[in-house]
Amino acid sequence: MNAFSFHTPETQDEALALLQQHGDEAKVMAGGTALVIMLKQRLLVPDALISLDHVQGLDYVKEEEGALCIGGLVTHRAAELAPLLRTHVPVLADTFHRVATIRIRNMATVAGSLAHADPNQDPPVTLLALDAQLRLASAHGSRDVALADFFTDYYETVLEPEELVTEVRVPLPQPHTGSVYCKFLPRSADDYATVGVAATVRLNASTGVCEDCRIAMGCVGVTPLRARQAEDIVRGQRQSDALLREAASAAQSITDPLSDTRGSAAYKRAMAGVFVRRALDQAWQQALSTST
């Protein structure tokens, strides 16, 4: 590692002031599960490191104005166990439960993993399918950004050097909605997936027609992907095998995976189709079960 100054602010305002002072030369550490590795490998060489370990007030999970609000410093383990998430969006609690190992989940934070922008992570995929919003704060104020607009490239986001992700907002699901997250693990449970897919389906209770659908995919592009064309195919339709195949084909067409030890690009693309069909089917069945 290179030499750097180390700062431990105790409030959000202090942290934001330090970011404003140091700008591009600073890096923020929340849980540190990814950052420490990158520092050791000298992929990052900051002049200043700002630890959020002592910052108070960003570790909440609460319900507010029709949404669940998750503070940026909530750990994956705390999100996994949060009663509000388990009750209202169990798919999100389950997704956090399936991240790596419990040691990682005890350290990694919700905002830190989003800011890290690794396209192979699990939570961003489910959060995309849940239409999540982020609150970004700087010394000059705050702004809200849809998660669908947050990721721009491999490890890159719209987050400015002076900003922090302070909150994730997840709209409360409407009635007759089903949401699932499916992933294929080629090795152990703590490895990255070959492909991960989340789907949300909302049905008309009387007709069984899909009124809304969101499909997100991970590990098959330089960012988590939202399969909007596939969503459009599903909306206004009743479930059928042909419909699921058509939606899966549309979702596959936007993938651009990299070949690695978890599978070739062609294999990942094929598995994306399989798991889009699987996730849609399971979400649809879940939505149907709430309509009867």
N, C-alpha and C positions, 0 to 999 in steps of 0.2 A: 504493500500500500504506500501511497505518497503521504507526505505530511499535510495535515489540514487542521483548521480550528474546529472545535467541537462545542456546540451550543445546546443548552437544555432549557428552553423557555417553559414557563409555567402557565401561560395563557395563550389563547389563539392569537390575540392581538400582538403579543410579543413575538410569536413565531412568524406572523405575517410581516412585522417590521424587520425582522432579520432577513426574510426572503427579499424584501424590497432593498435592503442594504447590500446584500451579496449578489442578487440576480442570478445570472447564468452560472456563476462560479459555485453555487451552493446546491447541495442535494439534501432532500428531506428523508429522514428515517422514521418509520412508524414501527412495524414489527421487525423489519430488517431481514426477513427470510430470503428475499431476492437481492437486496442491496448489498448485504455483506459479501455474498458470493461475487458479485460484480466488482466490488472494491478489491477483493483479494486477487481477482483475475486481471485487475487494472483495466477493466472495460470502462470504469468510471474513475476519474481523477479529480475530484472536487477540491476546491480551496477551503470550503466550509461544509460541515455536516451539522444539520439541525435536527436534533432528536425531539420527537413529539411525546416521548415517554411520560413526561411530567405534566403535559397539557391536560387541563380538566375540562369537562363539559362536552366532550365529543364521543362519549361511550354509551349513548342512549339508544333505546328502541322504543318508539312511541307511535300512537295513532293520532293523526291530525288531519282534519279537513279531507277525509276520504282517502287517506294514504297512510302507509306505514313509513315512518321516517327512521332511518338507520344512521346514527352518528358515524363519522368517518373513522374513528378509532375503535369501533366495535370489532372484536376479533372474530374470526371465522367460527371459533368454538362458541363464543357468546351468541352469535347469530344462529348457529345450529340449535342452541338450547332455548332461545328466546320464546316465551309462551305466545306472544303476539304473532310471530312468524309461523310457529307450529300450528296455530289455530287458523289463521287467515290465509297464509300462503305456504302450506306445508311443502310444496315443491321447492321453495327457496331454502327452507331449513334442511331439507334432504340434500340439496345440492351442496350446501356448506359442509354437511356431514361427510360427503364423499370426496372432499378435497384432501389429498395426500394422507398424512398421518396426524394423530391427535397432537403431537408435539408441534407440527407446523400450524395446525389450526389454533392452537393456544397462543401463537405469536402473530401470525399474519392478520392484517387488518383489512376490513372491507375496502376502505378508500385506497390503501396502499396497493392492493392487488389491482384495482382498476387503473390507478395512475401508472403502474408498472407496464400495463398494456401488453402482456404476453398473450397471444391469440390462442394458446393451448390451455388456458385456465378454464375452470368449470363455471364459477359464479357469473362472469359476464354474459355467458350464453343464456342462462336462465333469466337474468335481469333484463336482457334484451327482449326475450319473449314475454316478459311481464310489463314491458313499456316503461322501464324505470327512467327517472330523471336524476341528474346530479346537481348539487349546489357547489359552485366554485367560489372561493373567497380570496380576496387580496386586501392589501392595506387601503385600497381605493373603494372597496365595496364588494358586492357579490353578484353573481349571475347564475341563471339556471340553464342547463344544457341537457337535451335529451341524450340518453346513453347511445342511441342509434347514431348520433352526430359526434360522439366524443372521440372515437378511435379513428385515426387517419392513416396509419401505416404500421409496420412492424415496430413495436415498442414506442409508438408515437401517438400523441393525442392532441386535442386542442388546448390542453392545459398550458397556461403561460408560466414562465419561470417564477413569477411572483405569486402564483396561486396555489391553493390547497383544495383538495376535494374534502368538503366538510360534512356533506350529507348525501345520502341516497334516498330517494322517495319512490315508493312502489305503490301504484294505485291499488286500492282494495278490489279484489275480483268481483265482478258482477255475478248475479245468480246464474246458474246453469252453465258454469264455466269449468273446464277441466284443464289442468296444466301438468306436464310431465317433463322430466329431464332424463335422457337416455345417453349412455356412452359406452364405447367399446374399449376395454383395457386389454392390451396385448400381453401385459406382464403382470406386475403386482399392483395392488390397489393404490399405492403411493406414486405410481408413475403417471405421466401425462397420457391422455387417451389418444387412440388413433383417430377417433371422431367423437364429438359430443353434439347432441341435438336437443333443443328444448322446443316444445310446442304448446300453445294455448289456444283452446277452441271454446267459443261461446255459442250455445245453441238456442234456437227458438223452442221453448218448452213444449209447445203444442204441435209443431210440425217437424221438429228434428233437423231443420235447416240450419246451417252454420251462419250465424250473424256476424261473427268476427273471428279472425285467426291470425296468429303471429307465430312465425317459425324462425329460429335462430340456430346457427351452427358454429362450432368451434373446431380448431385444429385443421381447417381446410382452406385457409387463406392467411393473408398477412394481418388481418384483423378478424375478430368475431363478425360473422356475416348475418344479415337479416335477409331472408328469402322472400322478398316482397312479391315477386311474380307468382311464386307458389302460393302465397297467401291469397292473392287475388283469384287464383283458380279455385280455391276451396270455398271462399265466401259465397253465400247464396246457394250452396249445394247440399245435398244429402250424401251421407257417407256411402262409398262404394269402393271396391278394389281398384276399378279403373281410375277413379278420382285420386286415390292415394298414389297410384303409379304416376299419373300425370303431374301431380304436385311434386313428387320426389324427383322426377326428371327435370322439372323447372328449377328446383333447388340445386341439383347437381350442376346445372349449366353455369352457375355463378361461382363455383368452387375453383380454387387455384392452389391446391395443396403442394407442399414440398415433400419429396421423398426423403425418408430418414429411417432410423431403426424401428420405427413403429409401423412402417408400411410404405410402399411405393405410392407415388402420386395417383396412379391409376387405381390402386387398391383403396386408397382413402376416398377417392371420388365415388367409387362403387359403394363403399360402406356408408357414405353420406346419404345416398339414395335409400339404402336399406333402413337406416336409422330415422330418416325423415318419415318414411312410411310407418315405422314402428311407433315413433313418438306421436304422430297424428292419430293413429288408431287408438293408442292408449288414452290420449287426451280426450278424444271423442267419446270413448266408452265411459270415461270418468264424468264427462259433462252429461251424458245420457243418464247416468245413475243418479245425478242430482235432479233430474227432470221428472223422475217417476215416483 
